Amino acid sequence: MKGSFLLNLASLVVVIAGIKACASVVVPFLLSAFFAVLASPILFWLRRKGLPDWFSIVFLIILFIVIETGLGALLGTSVAEFSKELPVYQERLGSIYSKLTQFAKQLGFSDVELSVLQELDVSRIMAFVASTLKSMGVLITNTFVIVLTLVFMLLEAGGMIYKLEALSLLGFEKSRELRLIIDGINSFFAIKTFTSFLTGVLIWLGLLIQGVDFPALWGVCAFALNFIPTIGSIIAAAPAVLLALVKLGFAHSLITLFIYVVVNIAVGNILEPKLMGQGVGLSPLVIFLSMAFWGWVLGPVGMFLSVPITMSIKIAMGVHKRTKWLAVLLGTNSEAAALLQQAEVKAEVEKQ
């Protein structure tokens, strides 16, 4: 038993090392899979309307290319301008930091106590944001590979329903579980894409009205990072709040922070749970660890895909009885509490 565990662990390490070594190949494939999952509900909807699969796939590919080209042009221009203005932002943040340090000294804080504050150099955040946005150019430079892979994945997705029905007729016991996994993943990503899009639009409108620089860029970031619950909202808000601070002043930075908080509470904590229901969350610790792990393995794109990958694994585990306990551990405390409550209600009904 112990030898089998060590062998499996060693195999896992080898697989992870191989994925990390082939990240340049794996990342476009994972992005294609992510986009295929997002597009498959539209593909099935077009099929129900009586349109042939080839027409639906061509339509989706054209739609993807148009959106990707538009985002590429928008992000390319915005990132270039943001990088050009980065030294000015860092200089102003440094000035604010120096004033804050002097004020802290006047209040009686010692140099030793202020050493902790020195580690929180917020100007580094802006540099990190700029470097991360530049590295996301993989979405543009690998367009051909992503589109080509996406075509074959959509073709496979179009026939998956027939394959599952054929397996069911042949008496394959796992066909129902496979259908539940596919339906769960499609439902999760369809709702998550809608709420992420709504979050991005509201953030863009709020920043645009305020006059914060590059509102469309921060709207796109809010859309993408909304796929990472809790932590993604904090990461998305940080550069916009700091930018409002250095360009518009302290009051506008508070207003910007207020916009992010209100939008994320309204969409992420109220609307999204109502649409998704129970059993579709991840523990904050699991989110953080998955971001760190997939970011280390695949780079910045891996951080973006970390939660979708982990969420897909959780949905798959939740279908099987033998692995459902792992899905519970990956989930939130509220989900575990809801399961306990359901068990108590069931026990009371059985007693009666």
C-alpha positions in Angstrom: 0.0 0.0 0.0 2.8 2.4 1.0 4.8 1.5 -2.1 1.8 2.1 -4.4 1.3 5.5 -2.8 4.9 6.5 -3.3 4.8 5.2 -6.9 1.7 7.4 -7.6 3.3 10.4 -5.9 6.4 9.9 -8.0 4.3 9.6 -11.2 2.5 12.8 -10.3 5.8 14.7 -9.8 7.0 13.5 -13.2 3.8 14.6 -14.9 3.9 18.0 -13.3 7.6 18.4 -14.3 6.6 17.5 -17.9 3.7 20.0 -17.9 6.0 22.7 -16.7 8.7 21.9 -19.3 6.1 21.9 -22.1 4.2 25.0 -20.8 4.5 26.8 -24.2 2.6 23.9 -25.8 0.2 23.2 -22.9 -1.0 26.8 -22.3 -2.5 27.3 -25.8 -4.2 23.9 -25.5 -5.7 24.7 -22.1 -6.8 28.1 -23.4 -8.5 26.4 -26.3 -10.2 24.0 -23.9 -11.4 26.9 -21.8 -12.8 28.7 -24.8 -14.4 25.5 -26.1 -16.2 25.0 -22.7 -17.4 28.6 -22.9 -18.6 28.2 -26.5 -20.3 24.8 -26.2 -23.6 26.1 -24.6 -23.9 28.5 -27.6 -23.2 25.6 -29.9 -25.9 23.4 -28.4 -28.3 26.3 -28.4 -27.8 26.9 -32.1 -28.2 23.2 -32.7 -31.6 23.3 -30.9 -32.6 26.1 -33.3 -32.1 23.7 -36.2 -28.8 25.1 -37.5 -26.2 22.6 -38.8 -23.0 22.0 -36.7 -20.7 23.2 -39.4 -22.5 26.6 -39.6 -22.5 26.9 -35.8 -18.8 26.2 -35.5 -17.9 28.6 -38.3 -20.0 31.3 -36.6 -18.4 30.7 -33.2 -14.9 30.8 -34.7 -15.6 34.0 -36.5 -17.1 35.4 -33.3 -14.0 34.4 -31.3 -11.6 35.9 -33.8 -13.5 39.2 -33.9 -13.6 39.4 -30.0 -10.0 38.3 -29.7 -8.9 40.9 -32.4 -10.8 43.6 -30.7 -9.5 42.8 -27.3 -6.0 42.5 -28.7 -6.1 45.9 -30.2 -7.6 47.4 -27.1 -5.2 45.7 -24.7 -2.2 46.3 -26.9 -2.8 50.0 -27.0 -3.8 50.4 -23.4 -0.9 48.3 -22.1 1.6 50.2 -24.2 0.3 53.5 -22.9 0.2 52.2 -19.3 3.8 51.0 -19.6 4.8 54.4 -21.0 3.2 56.2 -18.1 4.4 53.7 -15.5 7.5 55.7 -14.3 5.3 58.7 -13.6 2.9 56.6 -11.6 5.7 55.0 -9.7 7.3 58.4 -8.9 4.0 59.7 -7.6 3.4 56.6 -5.5 6.9 56.9 -4.1 6.2 60.6 -3.2 3.0 59.5 -1.4 4.9 56.7 0.4 7.6 59.2 1.6 4.9 61.6 3.0 3.2 58.7 4.7 6.5 57.6 6.3 7.3 61.1 7.5 3.8 61.4 9.0 4.3 58.1 10.8 7.6 59.3 12.2 5.8 62.4 13.5 3.3 60.2 15.3 6.2 58.5 17.1 6.8 55.4 15.1 10.5 54.2 15.2 12.6 53.1 12.2 12.3 49.5 13.3 8.5 49.7 13.3 8.5 51.4 9.9 10.7 48.7 8.4 7.5 46.6 8.0 6.0 49.5 6.0 9.1 49.7 3.8 8.3 46.1 2.6 4.9 47.3 1.4 6.2 49.4 -1.5 3.0 49.8 -3.5 4.9 51.1 -6.6 6.0 47.5 -7.1 2.3 46.6 -7.7 2.1 48.8 -10.7 5.3 47.3 -12.2 4.0 43.8 -11.5 0.7 44.6 -13.2 2.5 46.0 -16.3 4.8 42.9 -16.6 1.8 40.5 -16.1 -0.3 42.3 -18.8 2.6 42.1 -21.2 3.1 38.4 -20.6 -0.6 37.8 -21.4 0.4 38.4 -25.0 0.2 34.6 -25.4 -3.5 35.1 -26.2 -2.4 37.1 -29.3 0.8 35.5 -30.4 -0.8 32.0 -30.3 -4.0 32.9 -32.0 -3.6 30.4 -34.9 -2.8 27.5 -32.6 -5.7 28.3 -30.3 -8.2 28.7 -33.1 -7.1 25.5 -34.8 -7.4 23.5 -31.6 -10.7 25.2 -30.8 -12.2 24.0 -34.1 -11.4 20.4 -33.3 -12.6 20.7 -29.8 -15.9 22.2 -30.9 -16.3 19.4 -33.4 -15.7 16.9 -30.6 -18.1 18.7 -28.3 -20.8 18.7 -31.0 -20.7 14.9 -31.1 -20.2 14.2 -27.4 -24.0 14.0 -26.8 -24.4 11.2 -29.4 -21.4 9.3 -27.9 -22.9 9.5 -24.4 -26.3 8.3 -25.7 -24.6 5.4 -27.6 -22.7 4.4 -24.4 -25.9 4.5 -22.5 -27.6 2.1 -25.0 -24.6 -0.2 -24.8 -25.1 -0.4 -21.1 -22.1 1.6 -20.0 -22.8 2.4 -16.3 -20.6 5.6 -16.2 -22.4 7.4 -19.1 -24.8 9.2 -16.7 -21.9 10.3 -14.5 -20.1 11.7 -17.5 -23.2 13.6 -18.6 -23.6 15.1 -15.1 -19.9 16.2 -15.1 -20.2 17.8 -18.6 -23.5 19.5 -17.7 -22.1 20.7 -14.4 -19.0 22.2 -16.0 -20.9 23.8 -18.9 -23.5 25.3 -16.4 -20.8 26.7 -14.1 -18.8 28.3 -16.9 -21.9 29.7 -18.7 -23.1 31.5 -15.5 -19.6 32.5 -14.5 -19.0 34.1 -17.9 -22.2 36.0 -17.7 -21.5 37.4 -14.2 -17.8 38.1 -15.1 -19.0 40.1 -18.2 -21.5 42.0 -16.0 -18.8 42.7 -13.5 -16.4 44.0 -16.2 -19.0 46.3 -17.8 -20.0 47.8 -14.4 -16.4 48.4 -13.4 -15.7 50.0 -16.8 -18.7 52.3 -16.5 -17.8 53.3 -13.0 -14.2 54.1 -13.8 -15.2 55.8 -17.0 -17.6 58.2 -15.2 -14.9 58.9 -12.6 -12.2 59.7 -15.2 -9.7 57.0 -14.2 -7.1 56.2 -16.8 -7.6 53.1 -19.0 -11.1 52.2 -17.8 -11.5 49.6 -20.6 -8.3 47.9 -19.6 -9.4 47.6 -15.9 -12.8 46.4 -17.1 -11.3 43.6 -19.1 -9.0 42.7 -16.1 -12.1 42.6 -13.8 -13.9 40.3 -16.3 -10.9 37.9 -16.5 -10.0 37.9 -12.8 -13.7 37.4 -11.8 -13.1 33.8 -12.7 -10.9 33.7 -9.5 -13.3 34.2 -6.6 -12.4 36.6 -3.8 -8.7 36.9 -4.5 -9.3 37.9 -8.2 -11.4 40.8 -7.1 -8.7 42.1 -4.8 -6.0 41.8 -7.5 -8.3 43.5 -10.1 -9.1 46.4 -7.8 -5.5 47.2 -6.6 -4.1 48.9 -9.8 -7.2 50.9 -10.5 -7.4 52.2 -6.9 -3.7 53.1 -6.9 -4.1 54.8 -10.3 -7.1 56.8 -9.0 -4.9 57.8 -6.0 -2.0 59.2 -8.0 -4.1 60.8 -10.8 -7.3 62.0 -9.1 -6.6 62.1 -5.4 -7.5 60.2 -2.2 -11.2 60.8 -2.4 -11.5 59.3 -5.9 -9.4 56.3 -4.8 -12.0 55.7 -2.1 -14.8 56.0 -4.6 -13.0 53.6 -6.9 -12.6 51.1 -4.0 -16.3 51.6 -3.2 -17.3 50.8 -6.8 -15.3 47.5 -6.8 -16.7 46.5 -3.4 -20.4 47.3 -4.4 -20.1 45.5 -7.8 -18.4 42.4 -6.4 -20.9 42.1 -3.5 -23.9 42.7 -5.8 -22.7 40.3 -8.5 -20.4 37.9 -6.7 -22.2 37.5 -3.4 -25.9 38.1 -4.3 -26.6 37.4 -8.0 -24.1 34.6 -8.7 -25.0 32.3 -5.8 -28.7 32.6 -6.8 -27.9 31.6 -10.4 -25.5 28.8 -9.5 -27.0 27.4 -6.3 -25.1 25.3 -3.8 -22.0 23.2 -4.4 -20.1 25.4 -6.8 -17.7 27.3 -4.6 -14.0 26.8 -3.6 -12.3 27.3 -0.3 -10.3 30.5 -0.2 -7.2 28.5 0.8 -7.7 26.2 -2.2 -8.1 29.2 -4.5 -4.8 30.7 -3.2 -2.9 27.4 -3.4 -4.2 26.6 -6.9 -3.2 30.0 -8.1 0.3 29.6 -6.7 0.7 26.1 -8.1 -0.7 26.6 -11.6 1.1 30.0 -11.8 4.3 28.3 -11.0 3.7 25.5 -13.5 2.2 27.6 -16.4 3.1 31.2 -15.7 0.6 34.1 -15.5 -1.9 32.4 -17.7 -1.9 29.5 -15.3 -3.0 31.8 -12.5 -6.0 32.8 -14.7 -6.8 29.2 -15.5 -6.2 27.9 -12.0 -9.7 28.2 -10.6 -11.4 26.9 -13.8 -9.2 23.8 -13.7 -9.7 23.2 -10.0 -13.4 23.9 -10.3 -13.7 21.3 -13.1 -11.8 18.8 -10.9 -14.2 19.5 -8.0 -17.3 19.0 -10.2 -16.0 15.7 -11.5 -15.2 14.5 -7.9 -18.6 15.6 -6.6 -20.3 13.2 -9.0 -18.6 10.0 -7.7 -19.3 8.7 -4.3 -15.8 7.6 -3.7 -14.3 11.0 -4.4 -17.2 13.2 -3.1 -15.3 13.7 0.2 -12.5 15.4 -1.8 -15.0 17.7 -3.4 -16.3 18.7 0.1 -12.8 19.5 1.3 -12.2 21.7 -1.8 -15.5 23.5 -1.2 -16.4 26.3 1.1 -17.4 26.1 4.8 -20.9 27.1 3.9 -21.3 24.2 1.6 -20.2 21.8 4.3 -22.6 23.4 6.7 -25.4 23.0 4.2 -24.6 19.3 3.8 -24.7 18.8 7.5 -28.1 20.6 7.7 -29.4 18.3 4.9 -28.2 15.3 6.8 -29.9 16.4 10.0 -33.2 17.1 8.2 -33.0 13.7 6.5 -32.3 12.0 9.9 -35.4 13.8 11.5 -37.6 12.7 8.6 -36.5 9.1 9.0 -37.2 9.2 12.7 -40.7 10.3 12.0 
